[in-house]
Amino acid sequence: MDQINGQLLKQMLESGMNNLGNHSGEIDALNVFPVPDGDTGTNMFLTFSNGAKAALDCKEDHVGKILKALSRGLLMGARGNSGVITSQIFRGIFQALEDNETVDALQLAHALVNGSRVAYRAVMRPVEGTILTVVREAADYTYAYTVTEEIKDCTEVIQKMVEEANESLKRTPELLPVLAEVGVVDSGGKGLCVIFEGFLSALKGTVVQKADQEAVEDHAQTKVEGGEDEYGFCTEFVIQLNEIGMKNFSEEGFRDELASIGNSLVCVQDEDLVKVHVHTLKPYVALKMGRRQGRFVKIKVENMQQQHDHIVELEDAKAAVEEPVEHKKYAIITVAPGKGIDEMFKEYRADIVIGGGQTMNPSTEDFVSAIEKVNADHIFILPNNSNIILAANQAKDVCEDADIHVLETKTVPQGLSACVMFNPDADLESNLNEMNEAIAHVKSGEVTYAIKDTTYEGQEIKKGEYMGISGKKIAASVPDCMEASKTLVSSMLDEDSELVTLIYGVDATEEQAQELADYIEENSDAEVEIHNGQQPVYPFIIGVE
């Protein structure tokens, strides 16, 4: 295969996407921390499928133009660190081949190296033993091999890339001791290998098919909804596309976007009108997606659950179609994993709260959409999770005309503390200083349960045990939730502790929260604030200041 043309490139992308989707559950399972939030495979699949489908919708047969569509789709759909890095790898590949109608072996090998370099530059503190190492080692070796052996066959280039990527993947535990201790390879690196294996299969004449369409989509859907399997609102609307929508609207792409939040989906375009029907727990999100495409001609949201759930969601749905907010000096965009935490952030002056967190990372496009909705001179973004910071920064780069400041909050308590210290009457520098100082002085902890037997930093952990985690340190792993919670707070409290923010989730009760608050007050001088965060996965989220 001397040349890769546009048609073959599309086959490669479809094959890589399907192969990644078929293996996303397996990649999720390569989670170092034994908590129910292993999401690398899901994040990479949602990211890559967003880009691949944009490329497949491209009407051109020009490699550079197809890769441009891929790069843009990946950029906007990127979720989690693995998704953002994947988007940057293919951004570098696109940049190297932007002017190419077709690609030969040497150009392909050079593009792989450029993809590696661009990905490294996108990460402030690159960590070896990750997807970055896998792409760098494989791309460098493949390029040297292609030049030295004077390879002319594109299939042989990708074959070498696959072989070297898998060899590099095997070595990741040697570079990251925690991988060796848990007995896994890097999950992001594995995802990259799977994508290129899909490419190779297409080059050899077989486009990988979706092993089980329903299983793949159900797996990703479960991640998106945080485990929910009911869809409580029948949401219908008709949009009249605006000028930009008429030019860029993709029926298939919009259908896939809606599929990330619901089922029983129908999406039909009739010239400038788009008719949508979807069953979802998040009608307000569906309406926000629609509003980006044009103006509403008709909206209907009907409850399929109990009436009290219906009222909450309809209020959010109405808010989604309101006129843009008035201009102001500051705006805060933040991320929350539960309705109660959402309300806490809004009480602390957050303008937009994006749903998501550890179990489902928001995409770059989620942040871009939020940025476009606020009308402020200065915008603060609080990701509240280390796996979301890269996507927030990528959105900042996309919206280069706005003055955006991503505060690297890695936990919900850090985000809340930053919001508390925000002063709408202060100047920008003072706000940044005060908010960053607050972030640095809060201790954060969570209680969750182990999803597998493992050993972490010498501590034996049994599946089903409750773990008290502060940072990356596991303070307790025991069968009882309250015992784990009390051990955790004991490890976090000291003589300087003044305030404990105790946020209980859907797997804890108000009585348990009060029991834990009583324990804290009996064993320290700190005051305790109790909040019902309604977050999944974590019975308790704790902040100590």
N, C-alpha and C positions, 0 to 999 in steps of 0.2 A: 504494500500500500504506500505508494510514493507521495500521495497528496490526500489530505482530509478536506473535503468540500463541505458546504453548508448542510447538505442533506445528511451526510454521514455524521457530522458534528451533532445534529439534532438527535440522531439515533443513539449516539454515545451519551448525551445528556439524559435522555429518557431511560436508558439502561442503567446509568449511574444512580438516578433518582429512585428507580424501582428497587435496585439492589439495596440501597440504603434503607428504604422503607421496609423491605423484607427483613432486615437485620437490626432495626432500631431498638426492638426490645432486648435483644442480645447485648447491644452496645450500652443501653441504659443499665443493664445488670453489672457492668464493669465499674460500679461506683465504689470509690474508696471508703467513704463514710457510710456506715450501714444504716442509713436513714431512708425513709420512703420518699426520696426526692431525686433519685438517679434519673437525670433527664438529658444526658448528652445526646443519645441517639434520637430522641424526640426532637430536641432543639435543632440538631443538624438536619434531620429529615424535613421539618417544617421550613427551615431556612433554604435548603437546597431545592426542595420542590417548588417554593415560591419563585426562585430564580429560573429553574429548568422550565417551568410552565410558561414563564414570560418569554424565554428563548424559543420554545416550541410554537408560541403564538406569533413570533416574528415572521413576516411574510418574505423576508429577504433570503437569498441563498448565498450571502456574503458572510464568511466566517467572522470577520470583525464586527459586523452589525449584529449578528446573532449573539456574539459574546458580550456586546454592549448591553443587549436586553437581559442577558443572564446576569451580568454584573449589577445592573440596576435592581433587578428583582431580588438578588441575594442581599444587596445592601439594605433594601427596605424591609425585607423579611427576616433579617438576621435576629436570632434569639440566643441569649446566653453567650458566654465566652467562646464556646466551640463554634457557634453559628457565626459570630462576628469574625473570628479568625478564618473560617471557611470562606466567608464573603471576601475577605481581603486577599486570600490566595488566588481566587478566580478574578479578582479585580486586577491583580498583577499580571495574570495570564492574558486578560483582555488588553491591558495597556501594551503588552509586547506584540499583540497580533491585531491591533485596531485597524490597520490599513490592509490587512491580508484578506483577499477573496478566498484563497485556499492556503493550506499550511503544509510545509514539507517537514521532514524529520528533524533537521537542525533547528528550524524555527520553533518547532514544538518543544524540543529540549530546552532551548533558550527561554521560552515562555514559562516553562515549569520553574526554572531558576528565578525568573523575575517574580513569579507568584510567591515563592518562598521569601524573597527579599522584602516585598511589599508587606507581607504578613508580619514579619519581624518588626518592621518599622511602626506598625499599627499598635504594638503592645509596648507599654512604657517599661515594664520589667519582665522581659521574656524568661520563661522557665523552661529549662531543658528537661527532656523526658516526657514531653507533651507532643501535641500535634505539630507544633513548630519544629521540633527536632526531626520528626518523621518526614515532613515535607522538605526541610533543608537537606538532610542527609540523602534522601532518595533523589531529589532533583539535581543536586550537585554531582552525585555519582552517575546519574543517567546522562547528564550533559557531557561529562568527561568520557563516558563510554561511547556516546554518539560521535563525538569528535575524533577520538582516538581510533575507533574501529571504522570510521567513515560510514556510519549507518545511514541508509537511505529509506528504510522501511519504517513508517510511522507506527505500525503495529509493534515492531520490535522496540521502539522507544517506550511505548506505554507498558509493554511486557517487562522491560527493565525497571521502569518506575514502580510497577506493582511489586516486583520481586524485592527491590531495595527498600520500599516502604514497609513491607512486611518484616524484613530483617531488622530494620530500625525499630519497628514496633516491639519486636521481641526484646530489644535492648533497653526499652524505656524503664523497666524496673531497676536497672543498674544505675540509672541517673536520678531516679526519684525513689528513695528508700521506702516511702510509704506504699508505693505500688508493690514492691517486693514483699513487704510485711503482710499485706492483704492478699497477695497472690494473684494480682491482675496486671494486665498491660494498660496503657493509657487509652481511655475511651475515645477521646477526640482523634487520636492517631488511628485507632481502629476504624472509626467512621470514614476517615480519609482513604484508608486502604480499600474499604468496601466500595466507595465511589469509583475509584480508579479500576477496581476489578470489574465493575459494571461497564466502564469505558472499554476495557480490553475485550470483554465478551462481545460488545457491539462491533468492534473492529474485526473480530474473528467471524462475524456473520450472524451472531445470535444476540438479539436485544433481550435483556433480562425482563421478564414479565413479573407483574405483582403476584407474589405467591398466593396471597389471600387478601383481596381488596378489602373485605370487611374487617379482617383481623388487623391489618395495618392501620386503617382509618380509625377503628375502635380504640387501638392502643394510643394513637396520638390524641384522639378526642378525650379519652380518660385523663390524659395529662393536662389538656387544655381546661377541662372542667374541674380538675382537682378531685376526680373520682366520682362526680355526680353522674347518674345514669338516667335521670328523669329530665324532661324538657317541659317546663311549666307554662310557657306562653306561646300561643299561636300568633306569630307576628307576620303581618302582611303589609306591604306598601308598594306604591307605584312612584317611580322617580322620572322626572323629565330631565334628561341629560343636559348639562350646560355645554358650552362650546368646547371646553377642555375635555369634558366627559365624552362628547361625540368623537373626538379625535383619538382618545386613549382608552376608552372603555373596552374591557375584555369580558365577555359573558362568562367564559370558563374561569378566568382569574378571579372574578368577583364571586362566582359560585364557590370556588375553593376557599376564598376568604371567609365567606359565611359558614362554610362547613366546619371551620375551626371553632365555632361557638354553638352549633346546633345540628339538628337532623331534620328529616322529612322536608328536604329542601327542594324548592322549585325556583329557578331563576331564568326568566325569558326576556329577551330584548326584541322590541318591535320598533325599528327605526330609532327615534329619540326617546322612547319610553322603555323602562325596565320594570318588570313585574316580579315581585319577590314574595315567597312564602317560606317560613322557617319556624320550626319549633325550637325554642331556646330558653335557657334560664336567664339570659341577658338581652332582653329586647332593646334596652338602651344602647348596647354595643352595636347591635344590628342596625339600629337607626342611625347611629353615628357613621357606620360604614356607608350607609346609603346617602347620607347628607353630603359626603365628600364628592359624590358623583353628579349632584345636581339638586333640583328643588323637588320637594314632595308634592305629589298630586293627590295622594290618598294614603292614609295610615290607619291600620286597625290592629290593636293588640288585645287578645282575648286570653283570659286566665284559664289554665287547665289544672291549677292546683287550688289551694285554699285561698279564700278572699284576702286574708291579711298579707300573704306574700304578694298578691297581685298589686296591692296599693303601693307597696315600696317600689316595685319595679316600674310601675307606670309613672311615678314621679320622676324617676331617672330618665324614662323614655321621653317625657315632655321636655326635660332639661336639655336633651340632646338636640332638639330642633329649635331652641331659642336663638334669638339674634346674638351676634358676637358681643362680648362684654365690652364695657367702656374702657378707654385707654387709661392706664395707670402706671405708676413708676415701677412697681415690682409685681412679679407673679411667681408662684411656687407650683411646680409639678412634682408629684411624688408617687410612690408605688405602695400598694397595700394588699395583703393577702386575705383580708376578710372585711365584711361589711362594717363591723364595729370599729376596726382600725381605720377604715375609710372615713367614718364619721369623726374619729378622733383627729385625724389630719385636717379635716375641713374646719373643725372647731379651732384649730391652731393656724388658720388662715391659708391653708393650701387651696389653690384655685382649681386644680384638676388632680384627681387621684386615679391612677391607672390600676386596674385590677391585675393582680399577679403577685409573684414572689418566688419562693424557692421551688415550689411544685410546678410553676409555669412562668417562665420568664417572658416579659413583654418584648415585642420586636422593636427594631429601630423605627419602623413605620408607626407603631403605637406612640412613640415619643414625638415623632415628627408631627403627627396628627394633633397631639396635645399642644405642641408649640404653636401650630398654626391657629389654634383656637384662642389662645390668650393674646391680649393686646397690651404689652408692657415694654417699658424701656429695658428692664433687666429681668432675666428669667433664671430662677434657681431650679435645678433638677436634683431630686433626692432619690437615688435608685433603691436604697435600703436593702441591698443584697450584692455581694461581691460578684455574682455571676451576671449582674445586670448593668454594671458600670460601663463596660465596653460598648454595649448597645446605646446607652445614653450618650456617651461621647461621640459615637458614630452619628447619632441624630444631630448633635451639636455641629458636627462638620457639614452635614447636609444643609442645615439651616444657617449658613454662614453669615447671612445678613442680620441675624438676631444676636443680641448680647446675652449669651447663655453661659451659665456657670454650673458645672456638674460638681456637686459636693459629694465626695466619695463615701457616702453612708453605706455601711455594709449590713446594718441591722435595722429593724423597725425602731427600737429604742433610740438609736442614733438619729434617725430621721425625725422622730418626735422631739427630741431635745433640740435639734437644729431649728425646728419650727417654733418652738417655745422662745428661743433667743432671737428670732427674727423681729426686727423693728421697722415698720413701714415708714417711720419718720426719719430714720437714720440714713446716712449716706452708704453707698455701695461697699466701700472698703470696711467700714465699721461693721456692717452686717456680715460680710464674709468672715471677718476676724472673729466675731462673737459666735457665729454658727459653727465655724470650724473648731473653735475652742470647746464648745459644748459637745461636739462629736467626739473629741479626744478624751473627754472626761467621763463619759458614760460607759459603764460595764454592761454587756449584754449576755443573756443566757436563754436557752430554750430547752424544753422538755419534749422528747418525742420517743418513738419506739424503734427498736432494731428490726430490720427486715431480713437479716441473715446472721448466721454464726460467723464470727470473724475474730481477729486479734488486731487491736489498734494501739500503737505505742505500748506494747507489752501487756495491755489489758484485755482479758478474755471477755467477749461479748456474746450473749446468746440471743438467738432470734426470739422476738416477742418481748424482750426486756425493755423497760423504760430507761432512757438515757438522759442525764442532765448534762448539757453541753454549754460551755462558755468559751467563745471563740472556736478554736479547734481542739480544745481540751475536753475530754470526757470526764466529768467529775463523778459520775455515778452510772452504773448499769445494773439495775435490780428489777425484780418482777413487779414491784409496787410503784405506781405513778407518784403517790404522795411522798414516799421515801426518797425517790429520785429527786423530786422537786425540793425537798427540804435539804438534802445533801448539797444540791446545786446552789441554793441561796446562801447556805452556810459558807461555801467556798468563795462566794462573791462579796459577802459583807465584811467590812472592817470598821475600825473606830471612826473613820471619816465619812462613813455612809450616812447620808441624810434623808434620801428619798428613794423608795422602791416603787416602780411602776409595774404592776402585776396585771398582765393581760391574759385572760383565759379564753380558750378556743372551744370549738364545737365538741371536743372529746373530754371536756372538763365541765364541772358544775359550779354554780355560784357558791355552793356550800364548801366545795373543795378549795376554791379561791379564798374564801374567808378563813378556812382552817390554815392555809399557808400564810395568809396575812397575820393571823394570830401568832403563828410560830415566829415570824419575822420580828414582830413587835415584842415578843417575850425574850428574844435573844439579841436584840440590838436596840439602839435609840432611834432608828430610822422610822420615818413615817411611811405609810403604805397607801397607795392609790390603786383601787381595783377597777378594771375595765373589762367589759365583755367584747373581745375582739372578733369573735366568730370565725377565727382562722382555722383552716384544716391542718392536719398533720401534727401540729404542735399544741398539746393541751395547755402549755403555759409558755408565754414569752415574757421575759423579765428584764427590766432595766434598773440599774443601781447607780445613783449619783451621789 
